[in-house]
């Protein structure tokens, strides 16, 4: 069973804490979980909240057989330079450092160390994440399954080739920001149309939630669902015409390409 493993979260910030919380809700005992953090007050907070051990980085990698690296990408080189040689070769290293390829970790770890790259997103905070998982050159199918089990409590998981991870980052990693941007713009439009801000906001948020559930649960293509709302010569088709005239579809595609290209640039810096 996966819960027989000991998991350490190195750099337990917001996403690292979210992972710890999800694992506990899934039944992992506190004795099988540990974390590291830079600040003593943060260590005390995590220990009190989850009843887990908060240790130094050296103890974490020496004790756990699954080490999740949750530091900021720019902090990863220094961390791995200090800790990499100390990681036992049998340890599964799981990276949630955005943009960093598994090859970067493999260069700093003992030969043959299995690495799994994970890209999740902020809806993990409400257990509705979309998490994409890719194995490095030494990760086995069993280790990929273990990584999936770690992140399943936070939402859905999917396996993708690592070559697709930059596209995943652009689409779902950054994706929540696009929807927040859309809700912000539609709220402003509602105010322009004469609605109080809170009314406009409530209308839009529930519409987004309902539409997302329909997409997920109906199995219908989004075009078919859109057409069901679009009456001949009605209000919706007039709005869609304006969106097409302003090239919103093309702008979205260009935005995603820009996000993917930036992800590639980040990866190239650490290749």
C-alpha positions as CSV (number, residue, x, y, z in Angstrom):
1,X,0.0,0.0,0.0
2,X,1.2,3.5,-0.8
3,X,0.5,4.6,2.8
4,X,3.4,2.3,3.9
5,X,5.7,4.9,2.3
6,X,7.1,7.9,4.1
7,X,6.6,11.2,2.3
8,X,8.7,14.3,2.9
9,X,7.7,17.6,1.4
10,X,10.8,19.8,1.0
11,X,9.8,23.4,1.0
12,X,6.3,23.2,2.4
13,X,4.8,26.4,1.1
14,X,1.2,26.7,0.0
15,X,1.2,23.9,-2.6
16,X,3.3,21.7,-0.3
17,X,0.9,22.2,2.6
18,X,-2.0,21.5,0.3
19,X,-0.4,18.1,-0.6
20,X,0.1,17.3,3.1
21,X,-3.5,18.2,3.9
22,X,-4.8,16.0,1.0
23,X,-2.7,13.0,2.1
24,X,-4.0,13.2,5.6
25,X,-7.6,13.4,4.4
26,X,-6.9,10.3,2.3
27,X,-5.9,8.4,5.4
28,X,-2.1,8.8,5.5
29,X,-1.0,8.7,9.1
30,X,1.0,11.7,10.4
31,X,3.9,9.4,11.3
32,X,4.3,8.8,7.6
33,X,4.5,12.5,6.6
34,X,7.2,15.1,7.2
35,X,8.0,18.5,5.9
36,X,10.8,21.1,5.8
37,X,10.6,24.8,5.9
38,X,12.9,27.7,6.3
39,X,11.2,29.6,9.1
40,X,10.8,28.3,12.6
41,X,7.4,29.8,13.0
42,X,6.2,28.1,9.8
43,X,7.6,24.8,11.2
44,X,5.6,25.2,14.4
45,X,2.5,26.1,12.4
46,X,2.7,22.9,10.3
47,X,3.5,20.7,13.2
48,X,0.6,22.0,15.2
49,X,-1.9,21.9,12.3
50,X,-1.0,18.4,11.0
51,X,0.8,16.7,13.8
52,X,3.7,15.9,11.5
53,X,7.4,16.0,12.0
54,X,9.1,19.2,10.6
55,X,12.7,18.4,10.1
56,X,15.8,19.8,8.3
57,X,16.4,18.9,4.7
58,X,19.1,16.4,5.4
59,X,16.9,14.4,7.8
60,X,14.0,14.5,5.3
61,X,16.0,13.0,2.4
62,X,17.7,10.4,4.7
63,X,14.4,9.3,6.2
64,X,11.7,9.4,3.5
65,X,11.4,7.1,0.6
66,X,9.3,9.6,-1.4
67,X,10.7,13.2,-1.4
68,X,8.6,15.9,-3.0
69,X,10.5,19.0,-4.0
70,X,8.1,22.0,-3.6
71,X,10.5,24.9,-3.6
72,X,10.4,27.8,-6.1
73,X,12.2,26.9,-9.4
74,X,14.9,29.5,-8.8
75,X,15.7,27.8,-5.4
76,X,16.0,24.3,-6.8
77,X,19.6,24.5,-8.1
78,X,21.0,25.5,-4.7
79,X,18.9,23.0,-2.9
80,X,20.0,20.1,-5.2
81,X,23.6,21.1,-5.1
82,X,23.5,20.7,-1.3
83,X,21.2,17.7,-1.0
84,X,21.4,15.9,-4.3
85,X,24.4,13.6,-3.4
86,X,22.7,12.8,-0.1
87,X,19.6,11.3,-1.6
88,X,19.5,7.5,-1.5
89,X,19.3,6.1,-5.0
90,X,16.1,4.2,-4.2
91,X,14.2,7.3,-3.2
92,X,11.4,8.5,-5.5
93,X,11.8,12.2,-6.1
94,X,8.6,14.0,-7.1
95,X,9.0,17.6,-8.4
96,X,6.3,20.2,-8.3
97,X,8.7,22.9,-9.4
98,X,7.1,24.6,-12.4
99,X,9.0,24.3,-15.6
100,X,11.9,22.2,-14.4
101,X,12.5,19.0,-16.5
102,X,13.3,15.7,-14.9
103,X,16.7,15.7,-16.6
104,X,17.6,18.7,-14.4
105,X,17.0,16.7,-11.2
106,X,18.6,13.5,-12.6
107,X,21.8,15.5,-13.2
108,X,22.0,16.4,-9.5
109,X,20.9,13.1,-8.0
110,X,22.7,9.7,-7.8
111,X,22.6,7.7,-11.0
112,X,19.4,5.8,-11.5
113,X,17.3,7.9,-9.1
114,X,13.6,7.9,-10.2
115,X,12.1,11.3,-10.8
116,X,8.5,12.2,-11.5
117,X,7.5,15.6,-12.7
118,X,4.1,17.0,-11.6
119,X,2.2,20.0,-12.8
120,X,-0.9,20.8,-10.7
121,X,-2.9,24.0,-10.3
122,X,-4.3,26.2,-7.5
123,X,-7.8,24.5,-7.4
124,X,-5.9,21.9,-5.4
125,X,-6.8,24.1,-2.5
126,X,-10.5,23.1,-2.9
127,X,-9.7,19.5,-4.1
128,X,-10.5,20.3,-7.7
129,X,-7.0,20.3,-9.2
130,X,-6.0,19.1,-12.6
131,X,-2.6,17.4,-12.1
132,X,-0.4,16.1,-15.0
133,X,2.2,13.5,-14.2
134,X,5.3,12.6,-16.2
135,X,8.0,10.1,-15.5
136,X,11.7,10.7,-15.9
137,X,14.1,8.2,-17.5
138,X,14.3,5.9,-14.4
139,X,10.7,6.1,-13.1
140,X,8.8,2.8,-13.2
141,X,5.1,2.3,-13.8
142,X,4.7,1.5,-10.1
143,X,6.3,4.7,-9.1
144,X,4.1,6.7,-11.5
145,X,1.1,5.0,-9.9
146,X,2.4,6.0,-6.5
147,X,2.7,9.6,-7.6
148,X,-0.8,9.5,-8.9
149,X,-2.0,8.3,-5.6
150,X,-0.3,11.2,-3.8
151,X,-2.2,13.7,-5.9
152,X,-5.5,12.1,-6.4
153,X,-6.9,13.5,-3.1
154,X,-6.4,17.0,-4.6
155,X,-8.6,16.4,-7.7
156,X,-8.0,14.6,-11.0
157,X,-4.7,13.3,-12.4
158,X,-3.6,12.5,-15.9
159,X,-0.4,11.0,-17.3
160,X,1.3,12.8,-20.2
161,X,4.7,12.5,-21.9
162,X,7.1,15.0,-20.5
163,X,7.4,16.6,-23.9
164,X,3.8,17.8,-23.3
165,X,4.4,19.4,-19.9
166,X,5.0,22.9,-21.2
167,X,1.6,22.8,-23.0
168,X,0.1,21.5,-19.7
169,X,1.6,24.4,-17.9
170,X,0.1,26.8,-20.4
171,X,-3.3,25.2,-20.4
172,X,-4.1,24.0,-16.9
173,X,-1.2,25.2,-14.8
174,X,-1.9,28.8,-15.7
175,X,-5.5,28.1,-16.7
176,X,-7.2,29.3,-13.5
177,X,-5.9,32.8,-14.1
178,X,-7.6,33.0,-17.5
179,X,-10.9,32.2,-15.9
180,X,-10.4,34.7,-13.1
181,X,-9.6,37.3,-15.8
182,X,-12.8,36.4,-17.7
183,X,-14.9,36.7,-14.5
184,X,-13.3,40.0,-13.7
185,X,-14.1,41.3,-17.2
186,X,-17.7,40.0,-17.1
187,X,-18.3,41.5,-13.7
188,X,-17.2,44.9,-15.1
189,X,-19.5,44.4,-18.0
190,X,-22.4,43.6,-15.6
191,X,-21.8,46.9,-13.8
192,X,-21.8,48.7,-17.1
193,X,-25.1,47.1,-17.9
194,X,-26.6,48.4,-14.6
195,X,-26.2,45.6,-12.1
196,X,-24.7,46.0,-8.6
197,X,-21.2,44.6,-8.5
198,X,-22.1,41.7,-6.1
199,X,-25.1,40.7,-8.1
200,X,-23.0,40.7,-11.3
201,X,-20.3,38.7,-9.5
202,X,-22.7,36.1,-8.1
203,X,-24.5,35.6,-11.4
204,X,-21.2,35.0,-13.2
205,X,-19.6,32.7,-10.7
206,X,-22.5,30.4,-10.5
207,X,-22.8,30.4,-14.3
208,X,-19.2,29.4,-14.5
209,X,-19.6,26.6,-12.0
210,X,-22.8,25.3,-13.6
211,X,-21.3,25.4,-17.1
212,X,-18.1,23.6,-15.9
213,X,-20.2,20.8,-14.3
214,X,-22.3,20.4,-17.5
215,X,-19.1,20.1,-19.5
216,X,-17.7,17.5,-17.1
217,X,-20.8,15.5,-16.5
218,X,-22.8,15.6,-19.8
219,X,-20.0,14.3,-22.1
220,X,-21.2,16.7,-24.8
221,X,-18.9,18.6,-27.0
222,X,-18.7,22.3,-26.0
223,X,-19.9,23.3,-29.4
224,X,-23.1,21.4,-28.9
225,X,-23.6,22.9,-25.4
226,X,-23.0,26.4,-26.8
227,X,-25.5,25.8,-29.7
228,X,-28.1,24.8,-27.2
229,X,-28.0,28.3,-25.7
230,X,-27.7,30.1,-29.1
231,X,-31.2,30.8,-30.6
232,X,-31.6,32.2,-34.1
233,X,-31.4,36.0,-34.1
234,X,-31.2,35.9,-30.3
235,X,-29.0,37.7,-27.7
236,X,-26.4,35.0,-27.5
237,X,-25.5,34.9,-31.2
238,X,-25.1,38.7,-31.2
239,X,-22.7,38.4,-28.3
240,X,-20.7,35.6,-30.0
241,X,-20.5,37.6,-33.2
242,X,-18.8,40.4,-31.2
243,X,-16.4,37.9,-29.7
244,X,-15.5,36.6,-33.1
245,X,-15.2,40.1,-34.6
246,X,-12.8,41.0,-31.8
247,X,-10.8,37.8,-32.4
248,X,-11.2,36.5,-28.9
249,X,-10.6,32.9,-30.1
250,X,-7.4,33.9,-31.8
251,X,-6.3,35.9,-28.7
252,X,-6.8,32.9,-26.5
253,X,-4.7,30.7,-28.8
254,X,-2.0,33.3,-28.9
255,X,-2.1,33.7,-25.1
256,X,-1.6,30.0,-24.6
257,X,1.2,29.8,-27.1
258,X,2.9,32.7,-25.2
259,X,2.5,30.8,-21.9
260,X,3.9,27.6,-23.4
261,X,6.9,29.5,-24.9
262,X,7.7,31.0,-21.5
263,X,7.5,27.6,-20.0
264,X,10.0,26.3,-22.6
265,X,12.3,29.2,-21.8
266,X,12.3,28.4,-18.1
267,X,13.0,24.7,-18.9
268,X,15.8,25.7,-21.2
269,X,17.5,27.7,-18.4
270,X,17.8,24.4,-16.4
271,X,18.3,21.9,-19.1
